[in-house]
Amino acid sequence: MNTLTVDLGTRSYRIYIGQSLLGKAELLQKYITGKQVMVVSNETVAPLYLKDVLGMLAGFETATVILPDGEQYKNLDTLNTIFSALLENRFNRDCTLVALGGGVVGDITGFAAASYQRGVSFLQIPTTLLAQVDSSVGGKTGVNHPQGKNMIGAFHQPRCVLIDTNTLDTLDDRQLAAGLAEVIKYGLIHDAGFFAWLEANMDALKARDKQALAYAIERSCTIKAEIVAADERENGKRALLNLGHTFGHAIETCTGYGSWLHGEAVATGMLMAADLSARHGWLQPESVKRAEQLLQLAGLPTTPPDSMSEAQFRELMSIDKKVIGGKLRLVLLKNMGEAIVTGDFRQDLLSETLNMAGKNA
């Protein structure tokens, strides 16, 4: 087992990464406040791992909420089912919520914890690669709105993150690939050496090699923990973690939540960001090609839907958390492993990226 720390002063917490961690009750119990524990999962994950988690909670007063599975359910209506369960079970303000599932479960459970009685404790047990390397770490919680993804939420840090890599054994190939998109992101924005390692080890990752996956998860979490520690509430450096997300969120919103997986949309968005960076002369064309080849090797799409127009992209991108003073900012690449957040990009070059992207397939 490897242990990392997200250093946030009094809100610091541990990330545990290893095999068979769902059998180690002591890892979970020492982070629980109070005696009441609500485990939130979904109908796909619960039959696989809920019994194990409840077994780790012997001696506590437990209740469960099983949500429908899918990004389309990450909304205020689903959030309210968690609030209703907490109230019906008379959970008080020293209760603890446990998120058992992928990114949707983690985000919505965290938001429920941030809001219930103005804030209660929660723990993350992510069971998808994307959640393990990205959404479970950093305290971003929230839900989607039909007009924009993740526009309603709160920063609320978990008390710990428990990553049992054995849960990836039951993850389907499409979900695994979606998680690899976020892994590749860390190489693009922060660590060119890690990107090169991914190029050499992508086949092992797709084959679910335990050692390769453990290293990829640990390196991804280490990079994210460092960035979050430096900028918890995304006032600066943390925005770099959104490489490809402005384009990707537009794709998700336009096509309907759940049609494209988050990681699939981010993969396409990252290549669009790389393309725009190269058009400005910042990123070498061969680096764009390397990114495209690695994303495709991971089994990810690299072009958005042909049906999406420049006007649709621009409208949806204007509803983005990085818009400040009415000006859109994007995460772009200066070099492999070096990203910037900037509003100083040429609109004509953005138009070229938006108009040619869907024609490259």
C-alpha positions in Angstrom: 0.0 0.0 0.0 1.2 3.5 -0.9 0.1 6.5 1.1 0.0 10.1 -0.2 -1.0 13.3 1.6 -3.0 16.2 0.2 -1.4 19.0 2.2 -4.2 21.6 3.1 -3.3 22.5 6.7 -6.2 21.5 8.9 -8.0 20.0 6.0 -5.1 17.7 5.0 -6.0 14.1 4.2 -4.5 10.8 3.2 -4.9 8.9 -0.1 -4.4 5.2 0.3 -3.6 3.2 -2.9 -3.3 -0.6 -2.9 -4.9 -4.0 -3.5 -7.5 -5.5 -1.2 -8.0 -2.4 0.8 -11.7 -2.9 1.1 -10.9 -5.6 3.7 -9.0 -3.2 6.0 -11.7 -1.7 8.3 -9.2 0.3 10.3 -8.4 2.4 7.3 -11.9 3.6 7.1 -13.1 3.6 10.7 -10.5 6.1 12.0 -11.8 8.8 9.7 -15.4 8.5 10.6 -17.0 11.2 12.8 -19.9 10.2 14.9 -21.8 6.9 14.8 -24.0 7.4 11.8 -22.7 6.5 8.4 -24.6 6.8 5.1 -23.0 4.8 2.2 -24.0 6.2 -1.2 -23.4 4.0 -4.3 -25.1 3.1 -7.5 -26.9 0.1 -8.9 -23.8 -1.1 -10.8 -21.2 -0.8 -8.1 -23.4 -1.7 -5.0 -23.9 -5.4 -5.9 -20.1 -5.7 -6.3 -18.7 -3.9 -3.3 -21.4 -2.6 -0.9 -21.3 -5.7 1.2 -17.5 -5.3 1.7 -17.8 -1.7 2.7 -20.7 -2.3 5.1 -18.5 -5.1 6.6 -15.9 -2.4 7.4 -18.5 -0.4 9.3 -19.4 -2.9 12.0 -20.4 -1.1 15.1 -21.7 1.9 13.3 -25.3 2.9 12.6 -25.4 2.5 8.8 -27.9 3.3 6.0 -27.5 3.2 2.2 -28.6 5.1 -0.8 -28.4 3.4 -4.2 -28.5 5.8 -7.1 -29.2 5.1 -10.8 -25.9 4.8 -12.8 -25.0 7.4 -15.3 -23.9 11.0 -15.9 -27.5 11.9 -16.8 -28.5 11.3 -13.1 -25.9 13.8 -11.7 -28.5 16.4 -11.0 -30.4 18.2 -8.3 -33.2 15.6 -8.3 -30.8 12.8 -7.5 -29.1 15.0 -4.9 -32.4 15.4 -3.2 -32.8 11.6 -2.8 -29.7 11.6 -0.6 -31.0 14.5 1.5 -34.3 12.7 1.9 -32.6 9.5 3.1 -30.5 11.5 5.6 -33.6 13.2 7.0 -35.7 10.1 7.0 -33.0 8.2 9.0 -32.6 11.2 11.3 -28.9 11.7 10.6 -27.3 14.5 12.6 -24.5 16.9 11.9 -21.7 14.6 13.1 -22.6 11.9 10.6 -20.3 10.7 7.8 -21.1 10.0 4.2 -19.2 7.4 2.2 -19.0 7.7 -1.6 -18.6 4.2 -3.2 -18.5 4.4 -6.9 -17.2 6.5 -9.8 -17.0 10.2 -10.4 -20.7 10.8 -10.5 -21.2 9.1 -7.1 -18.3 10.9 -5.6 -19.2 14.4 -6.9 -22.9 14.1 -5.8 -22.1 12.5 -2.4 -19.5 15.2 -1.7 -22.0 17.9 -2.6 -24.6 16.4 -0.3 -22.0 16.3 2.5 -21.1 19.9 1.8 -24.7 21.0 2.0 -26.4 18.8 4.6 -26.7 20.7 7.9 -24.2 23.1 6.3 -21.5 20.5 6.1 -20.7 17.0 7.3 -17.8 14.6 6.8 -17.4 12.3 3.9 -15.0 9.7 2.6 -14.2 8.7 -1.0 -13.9 5.0 -2.1 -13.5 5.5 -5.9 -14.1 2.4 -8.0 -13.3 3.7 -11.5 -9.9 4.7 -12.9 -11.2 8.2 -13.7 -12.4 8.7 -10.1 -9.2 7.2 -8.6 -6.9 9.5 -10.5 -9.0 12.6 -10.7 -12.4 13.3 -9.3 -12.0 11.7 -5.8 -9.0 14.0 -5.0 -9.2 17.7 -4.5 -12.6 18.4 -3.0 -14.6 19.5 -6.1 -18.2 18.4 -5.7 -21.3 19.2 -7.5 -24.0 18.4 -10.0 -24.8 19.2 -13.6 -27.5 21.5 -15.0 -29.0 21.1 -18.5 -27.3 24.3 -19.5 -23.8 23.5 -18.1 -21.8 20.8 -16.6 -20.6 21.1 -12.9 -21.9 24.6 -12.6 -23.6 23.9 -9.3 -21.4 22.7 -6.5 -19.0 23.4 -3.6 -15.4 22.8 -2.5 -15.6 20.2 0.2 -12.5 18.0 1.0 -12.9 14.3 2.0 -11.4 13.0 5.2 -9.6 10.3 3.3 -9.5 8.6 -0.1 -9.3 4.8 -0.2 -8.3 3.5 -3.6 -8.5 -0.3 -3.9 -7.0 -1.1 -7.3 -8.8 -4.5 -7.3 -12.0 -2.7 -8.1 -10.6 -2.0 -11.6 -11.0 -5.7 -12.3 -14.7 -5.2 -12.8 -14.5 -2.0 -14.8 -15.5 -2.3 -18.4 -13.0 -1.4 -21.2 -14.8 1.8 -22.2 -14.7 3.1 -18.6 -11.0 2.1 -18.2 -10.2 4.1 -21.4 -12.1 7.1 -20.1 -9.9 7.1 -17.0 -6.8 6.8 -19.0 -7.7 10.2 -20.6 -7.2 11.9 -17.2 -4.0 10.0 -16.7 -2.7 11.2 -20.0 -3.7 14.8 -19.0 -1.1 14.8 -16.2 1.7 14.0 -18.6 0.5 16.8 -21.0 0.3 19.5 -18.4 3.0 18.7 -15.9 5.3 15.8 -16.6 6.7 15.1 -20.0 8.6 12.1 -18.6 5.4 10.6 -17.4 3.9 11.1 -20.8 6.8 9.2 -22.3 6.3 6.4 -19.7 2.6 6.2 -20.8 3.6 5.9 -24.4 5.8 2.9 -23.5 3.3 1.3 -21.1 -0.1 1.9 -22.6 -0.5 -1.7 -23.7 0.2 -2.8 -20.1 -2.3 -0.4 -18.7 -5.0 -1.5 -21.2 -4.2 -5.1 -20.2 -4.8 -4.1 -16.5 -1.2 -4.9 -15.4 -1.4 -4.3 -11.6 2.0 -2.7 -11.3 1.5 -0.4 -14.3 -1.9 0.7 -13.0 -0.6 1.3 -9.5 2.2 3.5 -10.8 -0.1 5.4 -13.1 -2.6 6.0 -10.3 0.1 7.0 -7.8 1.8 9.4 -10.2 -1.5 11.0 -11.2 -2.6 11.5 -7.6 0.8 12.9 -6.6 0.6 15.5 -9.4 -2.9 16.4 -8.5 -2.2 16.6 -4.8 0.7 19.0 -5.4 -1.4 21.3 -7.6 -4.4 21.2 -5.2 -2.2 22.0 -2.2 -0.8 25.0 -4.0 -4.3 26.3 -5.2 -7.2 24.6 -3.4 -10.0 26.8 -4.8 -8.7 27.2 -8.4 -7.6 30.8 -8.2 -4.6 30.1 -10.4 -2.5 27.0 -11.0 -5.3 24.4 -10.3 -7.1 25.5 -13.5 -4.3 23.7 -15.4 -6.1 20.5 -14.4 -8.9 21.5 -16.8 -6.9 20.9 -19.9 -9.5 19.9 -22.6 -12.4 20.3 -20.2 -13.9 23.5 -21.7 -14.1 21.8 -25.1 -15.1 18.5 -23.5 -17.8 19.9 -21.3 -19.3 21.6 -24.4 -19.4 18.2 -26.1 -21.1 16.5 -23.1 -23.7 19.2 -22.7 -24.5 19.3 -26.4 -24.8 15.6 -26.9 -26.7 15.0 -23.7 -25.0 13.8 -20.4 -24.0 10.2 -20.6 -23.9 10.0 -24.4 -20.1 10.7 -24.3 -18.3 9.6 -21.1 -16.5 12.4 -19.4 -13.1 11.0 -20.2 -14.0 10.6 -23.9 -15.0 14.2 -24.2 -11.9 15.3 -22.3 -9.7 13.3 -24.6 -11.2 15.1 -27.7 -11.0 18.4 -25.8 -7.3 17.9 -25.0 -6.4 17.2 -28.7 -8.4 20.4 -29.7 -6.4 22.3 -27.1 -3.2 20.9 -28.4 -4.3 21.8 -32.0 -5.0 25.4 -31.0 -1.7 25.6 -29.1 0.1 24.4 -32.3 -1.7 27.0 -34.4 -0.3 29.7 -32.2 3.2 28.3 -32.7 3.5 27.3 -29.0 3.4 23.5 -29.3 5.4 21.6 -31.9 3.3 19.7 -34.5 5.1 16.4 -33.6 3.9 16.9 -30.0 0.3 17.2 -31.2 0.8 14.0 -33.2 2.2 12.2 -30.1 -0.8 13.2 -28.1 -3.2 12.1 -30.8 -1.5 8.7 -31.2 -1.4 8.1 -27.4 -5.1 9.0 -27.0 -6.1 6.7 -29.9 -3.9 3.9 -28.5 -5.8 4.2 -25.2 -9.0 3.7 -27.2 -10.3 7.2 -27.0 -12.0 9.5 -29.5 -10.0 12.5 -30.8 -12.6 14.3 -32.9 -15.9 15.8 -31.7 -19.3 14.9 -33.2 -19.7 16.0 -36.8 -23.0 17.5 -35.8 -21.5 20.2 -33.5 -21.0 23.6 -35.1 -18.6 26.4 -34.2 -21.6 28.4 -32.9 -22.7 25.5 -30.6 -19.2 25.2 -29.3 -18.8 28.9 -28.7 -22.2 29.2 -26.9 -21.6 26.3 -24.6 -17.9 27.3 -23.9 -19.1 30.7 -22.8 -20.8 29.0 -19.9 -17.6 27.9 -18.2 -16.2 28.5 -14.8 -13.0 29.9 -16.3 -14.9 32.8 -17.9 -13.9 36.0 -16.0 -15.3 39.4 -16.8 -17.0 37.9 -19.8 -13.7 36.7 -21.3 -13.1 33.0 -21.9 -9.9 31.6 -20.8 -8.5 28.2 -22.0 -5.9 25.8 -20.8 -3.3 25.5 -23.6 0.1 23.9 -24.0 3.4 25.8 -24.3 5.3 22.5 -24.5 4.9 18.8 -23.7 4.5 18.9 -19.9 4.0 22.7 -19.7 0.5 24.2 -19.7 -0.9 27.8 -19.2 -4.3 29.3 -18.6 -4.8 32.2 -20.9 -7.4 34.4 -22.5 -4.9 35.7 -25.0 -5.6 33.4 -27.9 -6.6 34.4 -31.4 -10.2 34.1 -32.2 -9.6 33.3 -35.8 -7.3 30.4 -34.8 -9.9 29.1 -32.3 -12.4 29.2 -35.2 -10.1 27.1 -37.3 -9.8 24.5 -34.5 -13.5 24.4 -33.9 -14.3 24.2 -37.7 -11.7 21.6 -38.6 -11.9 19.3 -35.6 -14.9 17.3 -36.7 -13.6 16.9 -40.3 -10.4 15.0 -39.3 -12.0 11.6 -38.6 
